[in-house]
Amino acid sequence: MLPDLFPFLAVLPATAYSLLTLWCGRHFFEGQGAGDKVQGTAISILKPVKGMDEGSYENFASFCRQNYDAPVQLIFCVADLHDPVIPVIRQVMVDFPEQDIELHIDPAIHGPNYKVSNLINGFSKARYDLLMICDSDIRVEPTFMQSVTAHFTDPEVGLVTSPYRSSMVHGPVTAFEALAFSTEMVPNVVTALKLEGLSFALGAAMTFRRQALQDIGGLEALVEYLADDYQLGNKIHCAGWLLVLDRQFVESMLKPEKLGAILSRQLRWARTMRVSRPGGYLASGITLPGLAIITALCIGPFSSAIAAIAVLYLIRLSVSARFSRCYVEDNLLPRWGWLLPLRDLLASGTWLLAFVGNRVNWRGHRFLIASNGKLKKL
């Protein structure tokens, strides 16, 4: 009888963690909602841009269609005078003449993180004390600005970060990547928020006070790091400011890609998380369903292993479907549920590979990540 129990013990941590994320998700998403609408605050949005993304025009235009009653300055930061995205930005400027939009082109490099260099170059144009950094592939709802800025009525709030999803996929390959947001990233973030509080930021959209940025040494303090989003949030947290996770999702627009490109990007993310939160990253291994599957198949009778894995996925699919349909609202599940075991196995492989190298590919460049998270161009 004892060997028959081994596979169930192997899947127990992953199963228990899945249920824990559901509890934390219910606490966050079904808790008290936002209060009454508050007076908007003037804000400068820095948008680093390089090349074309999926739906670039609509992504940019969504920031011009906000139901917001305060000034919004939109600054596009571009490094290359011949970047193909520049005509798109100029078209947005023509189509929304009433909006305060600037295009800043500057190739100056301040460190190995070229995205942060872009932001440093455009920062001098920012006029307001409330600032936002938002990726170029992000599309938002008309209520987005009101949602994130409302948190700053609390003077202790230094940064608000927004969760993101990808609900528009082009097939199995992009669905494979999009599932990471609703089945891994969002459950992990709300669990960290519930258990230890928020001490980091998500890079899709980060809104913060100018004073909080000054307290950490400005954008220059981030230019040597790969995980500039994590560093921005963590440094502001360590400076004594409160970090908040907004409830409104932004849409990360995925373009059709080959599986190899997606796996390379996820390996970069994994190595970034390993150097940013080494203890937490190591401990996360015991909760990975893919490792639980392999362990269960290795330590017990095959029939017991299959039964244990079935129990694990009955719970995991139920929890993931709850996140997908009710909390994240990307509606990827149950349609793409058949991809989840494969995603889990490859995610476990990526988790392991993160320990056996410090090299990453990022926008056509190769870097070495030091143990402190800083970059060195190869």
Rosetta blueprint (number, residue, H / E / L):
1 M L
2 L H
3 P H
4 D H
5 L H
6 F H
7 P H
8 F H
9 L H
10 A H
11 V H
12 L H
13 P H
14 A H
15 T H
16 A H
17 Y H
18 S H
19 L H
20 L H
21 T H
22 L H
23 W H
24 C H
25 G H
26 R H
27 H H
28 F H
29 F H
30 E L
31 G L
32 Q L
33 G L
34 A L
35 G L
36 D L
37 K L
38 V L
39 Q L
40 G L
41 T L
42 A L
43 I E
44 S E
45 I E
46 L E
47 K E
48 P E
49 V E
50 K L
51 G L
52 M L
53 D L
54 E L
55 G L
56 S H
57 Y H
58 E H
59 N H
60 F H
61 A H
62 S H
63 F H
64 C H
65 R L
66 Q L
67 N L
68 Y L
69 D L
70 A L
71 P L
72 V E
73 Q E
74 L E
75 I E
76 F E
77 C E
78 V E
79 A L
80 D L
81 L L
82 H L
83 D L
84 P L
85 V L
86 I H
87 P H
88 V H
89 I H
90 R H
91 Q H
92 V H
93 M H
94 V H
95 D H
96 F L
97 P L
98 E L
99 Q L
100 D E
101 I E
102 E E
103 L E
104 H E
105 I E
106 D L
107 P L
108 A L
109 I L
110 H L
111 G L
112 P L
113 N L
114 Y H
115 K H
116 V H
117 S H
118 N H
119 L H
120 I H
121 N H
122 G H
123 F H
124 S L
125 K L
126 A L
127 R L
128 Y L
129 D L
130 L E
131 L E
132 M E
133 I E
134 C E
135 D L
136 S L
137 D L
138 I E
139 R E
140 V L
141 E L
142 P L
143 T L
144 F H
145 M H
146 Q H
147 S H
148 V H
149 T H
150 A H
151 H H
152 F H
153 T H
154 D L
155 P L
156 E L
157 V E
158 G E
159 L E
160 V E
161 T E
162 S L
163 P L
164 Y E
165 R E
166 S L
167 S L
168 M L
169 V L
170 H L
171 G L
172 P H
173 V H
174 T H
175 A H
176 F H
177 E H
178 A H
179 L H
180 A H
181 F H
182 S H
183 T H
184 E H
185 M H
186 V H
187 P H
188 N H
189 V H
190 V H
191 T H
192 A H
193 L H
194 K H
195 L H
196 E H
197 G L
198 L L
199 S L
200 F L
201 A L
202 L L
203 G L
204 A L
205 A E
206 M E
207 T E
208 F E
209 R E
210 R H
211 Q H
212 A H
213 L H
214 Q H
215 D H
216 I L
217 G L
218 G L
219 L H
220 E H
221 A H
222 L L
223 V L
224 E L
225 Y E
226 L L
227 A L
228 D H
229 D H
230 Y H
231 Q H
232 L H
233 G H
234 N H
235 K H
236 I H
237 H H
238 C H
239 A L
240 G L
241 W L
242 L E
243 L E
244 V E
245 L E
246 D L
247 R L
248 Q L
249 F L
250 V E
251 E E
252 S E
253 M L
254 L L
255 K L
256 P L
257 E L
258 K L
259 L H
260 G H
261 A H
262 I H
263 L H
264 S H
265 R H
266 Q H
267 L H
268 R H
269 W H
270 A H
271 R H
272 T H
273 M H
274 R H
275 V H
276 S H
277 R L
278 P H
279 G H
280 G H
281 Y H
282 L H
283 A H
284 S H
285 G H
286 I H
287 T H
288 L L
289 P H
290 G H
291 L H
292 A H
293 I H
294 I H
295 T H
296 A H
297 L H
298 C H
299 I H
300 G L
301 P L
302 F H
303 S H
304 S H
305 A H
306 I H
307 A H
308 A H
309 I H
310 A H
311 V H
312 L H
313 Y H
314 L H
315 I H
316 R H
317 L H
318 S H
319 V H
320 S H
321 A H
322 R H
323 F H
324 S H
325 R H
326 C H
327 Y H
328 V L
329 E L
330 D L
331 N L
332 L L
333 L L
334 P L
335 R L
336 W L
337 G H
338 W H
339 L H
340 L H
341 P H
342 L H
343 R H
344 D H
345 L H
346 L H
347 A H
348 S H
349 G H
350 T H
351 W H
352 L H
353 L H
354 A L
355 F L
356 V L
357 G L
358 N L
359 R E
360 V E
361 N E
362 W E
363 R L
364 G L
365 H E
366 R E
367 F E
368 L E
369 I E
370 A L
371 S L
372 N L
373 G L
374 K E
375 L E
376 K E
377 K E
378 L L
